[in-house]
Amino acid sequence: METNSAVGYPSGVRYDKHHMIPGVERTFQPGTSLAFLDGDRLGLIICKDLDFPGLVREYGKAGAAALLAPAWDFDEDAWLHSRMAVVRGVENGLAVARAARQGWVTVSDSRGRIVTERYSDRTGMTTVTATLPRQGSATLYIALGDWAAWASTGLLLLALGALALRNRPAEREPDRRNHDSL
């Protein structure tokens, strides 16, 4: 079975994409492991896998400083997809170097600042240059995971429940004025 893989040169370290695009990559076998270059400093990841917080969090927990990510955007989703990668980096204290075809070639630091970027279209080669950090930075998200999102969801549900109870019509007591005169 085929895989969608990123291979580090000259080491030969290989990362197989975990999350396939439905329909487009139906014949590919998903990967199951992380891949590192330069010890555990640089992690390899492919395109859509950056959309999955848990997978990127594994790289943060492993101590990676940066992710190297080949990607293929489709013009329309280029900016959004590049910014989702930036967010994953911030959550996990990682720099992200994302080389996109038909999208934004982007390098961001662990705080979400865009170090450099350039649009890559179908017509030619696009390059950017940036220095990647030697180490990542610890974040609460690496340690605690999705607790903030779940807590926010719980608070929203409590607030909506309280609002629904407050706006519910009050039950009326029977009008006794007319009944007393009989």
matplotlib code that plots the C-alpha trace (Angstrom):
import matplotlib.pyplot as plt

x = [0.0, 1.2, 2.0, 2.3, 5.7, 8.3, 11.9, 14.8, 17.9, 20.6, 19.5, 16.6, 14.3, 10.7, 7.4, 4.2, 1.2, -1.4, -4.6, -5.6, -7.8, -11.0, -11.4, -8.1, -5.8, -8.0, -5.4, -2.7, -1.8, -1.8, 1.3, 1.4, 4.6, 6.5, 9.8, 12.7, 15.8, 18.8, 18.1, 14.6, 15.0, 13.2, 10.0, 8.6, 4.9, 2.8, 0.2, -3.2, -1.6, -1.0, -4.8, -4.8, -3.8, -3.2, -0.7, 1.3, 1.1, 3.0, 5.9, 5.8, 5.9, 8.8, 10.8, 10.9, 11.9, 10.4, 8.3, 9.2, 6.1, 5.7, 2.1, -0.1, -2.7, -5.3, -5.0, -8.4, -7.4, -3.8, -3.9, -6.2, -4.2, -1.0, -2.4, -3.7, -0.1, 1.0, -1.6, -0.5, 3.0, 1.9, -0.1, 3.0, 5.8, 7.2, 8.5, 6.9, 8.6, 5.8, 6.7, 3.5, 2.8, 0.0, 0.1, 2.1, 5.6, 5.7, 8.1, 6.7, 8.2, 6.9, 4.9, 3.1, 5.1, 5.6, 9.4, 9.1, 6.6, 6.1, 3.4, 4.1, 2.1, 2.1, 4.6, 7.9, 10.1, 9.7, 12.3, 12.5, 15.3, 15.0, 16.9, 15.1, 15.4, 17.6, 14.8, 11.1, 9.3, 7.0, 3.3, 0.4, -1.3, 1.4, 1.0, -2.8, -4.1, -7.6, -8.9, -9.4, -11.6, -13.6, -14.0, -15.1, -17.7, -19.0, -19.3, -21.1, -23.6, -24.1, -24.7, -27.2, -29.0, -29.2, -30.4, -33.1, -34.3, -34.4, -36.4, -38.9, -42.4, -43.3, -46.2, -49.2, -51.2, -55.0, -56.8, -58.7, -60.4, -63.5, -63.8, -64.1, -67.4, -69.3]
y = [0.0, 3.5, 6.2, 10.0, 10.4, 13.1, 11.8, 13.7, 14.0, 12.6, 10.7, 8.9, 9.5, 9.0, 10.3, 8.9, 11.2, 10.1, 11.9, 11.4, 13.7, 11.7, 10.6, 12.1, 9.9, 6.9, 4.5, 5.6, 3.8, 6.2, 6.5, 5.8, 7.3, 10.6, 11.3, 13.4, 14.9, 16.3, 14.1, 15.1, 18.8, 18.9, 17.0, 16.0, 16.3, 16.6, 19.2, 18.2, 16.5, 20.0, 20.4, 17.8, 19.3, 16.0, 14.8, 18.1, 18.0, 14.7, 16.5, 19.2, 16.5, 14.8, 18.0, 19.1, 22.8, 23.0, 21.2, 20.9, 20.5, 20.0, 20.9, 21.2, 23.9, 24.6, 28.4, 29.0, 27.5, 28.7, 31.5, 29.7, 26.5, 28.3, 30.1, 26.9, 25.6, 28.8, 28.2, 24.5, 25.9, 28.4, 25.8, 23.6, 26.0, 25.1, 27.0, 25.8, 25.8, 25.0, 24.6, 24.8, 24.1, 26.5, 28.3, 30.2, 29.1, 30.2, 30.1, 31.1, 31.2, 29.5, 32.7, 32.9, 35.6, 35.2, 35.2, 35.0, 34.0, 34.0, 32.8, 29.7, 29.3, 26.7, 28.5, 28.2, 27.8, 29.8, 30.0, 31.6, 31.6, 31.6, 30.3, 27.7, 27.7, 25.1, 24.3, 24.6, 26.3, 24.7, 25.6, 24.8, 23.2, 20.5, 19.7, 20.0, 19.3, 20.4, 21.2, 24.9, 24.1, 21.6, 24.0, 26.8, 24.4, 23.4, 27.1, 27.9, 25.1, 26.2, 29.8, 28.8, 26.6, 29.5, 31.8, 29.3, 29.0, 32.7, 33.4, 30.6, 31.9, 31.9, 29.6, 31.6, 31.0, 30.8, 34.1, 33.8, 37.3, 36.1, 32.8, 34.4, 36.3, 33.1]
z = [0.0, -0.8, 1.8, 1.8, 3.3, 4.2, 4.2, 5.8, 3.8, 4.2, 7.3, 5.5, 8.5, 7.3, 8.5, 7.1, 7.1, 9.7, 8.6, 4.9, 2.9, 2.3, -1.3, -2.5, -0.4, 0.0, -1.3, 1.2, 4.4, 7.4, 9.5, 13.3, 14.6, 14.9, 13.1, 14.3, 12.7, 14.7, 17.7, 18.8, 18.0, 14.6, 14.0, 10.6, 9.9, 6.7, 5.8, 7.2, 10.2, 11.6, 11.9, 14.7, 18.1, 19.8, 17.2, 17.4, 21.2, 21.0, 19.3, 22.1, 24.8, 23.1, 23.4, 19.7, 19.1, 15.6, 13.0, 9.4, 7.3, 3.6, 2.6, -0.5, -0.3, -2.9, -3.2, -1.6, 1.8, 1.7, 4.2, 6.7, 6.5, 7.1, 10.2, 11.6, 11.6, 13.4, 16.1, 16.6, 17.1, 19.7, 21.6, 21.8, 22.1, 18.6, 15.6, 12.4, 9.0, 6.5, 2.8, 0.9, -2.8, -4.0, -0.6, 1.9, 2.6, 6.2, 9.1, 12.5, 15.9, 19.1, 19.9, 16.6, 15.0, 11.3, 10.8, 7.0, 4.4, 0.7, -1.6, -3.7, -6.8, -9.6, -11.8, -10.2, -7.1, -4.0, -1.2, 2.2, 4.7, 8.5, 11.6, 13.7, 17.5, 19.3, 21.8, 22.2, 25.1, 27.6, 27.5, 29.7, 26.7, 26.5, 30.1, 30.4, 26.9, 25.9, 29.5, 28.7, 25.7, 27.6, 30.6, 28.2, 26.7, 30.1, 31.2, 28.0, 28.6, 32.2, 31.1, 28.3, 30.9, 33.4, 30.6, 29.5, 33.1, 33.7, 30.5, 31.1, 31.6, 35.3, 36.3, 37.2, 40.4, 39.9, 40.1, 43.4, 43.4, 41.5, 43.4, 46.8, 46.0, 45.1]

ax = plt.figure().add_subplot(projection="3d")
ax.plot(x, y, z, "-o")
ax.set_aspect("equal")
plt.show()
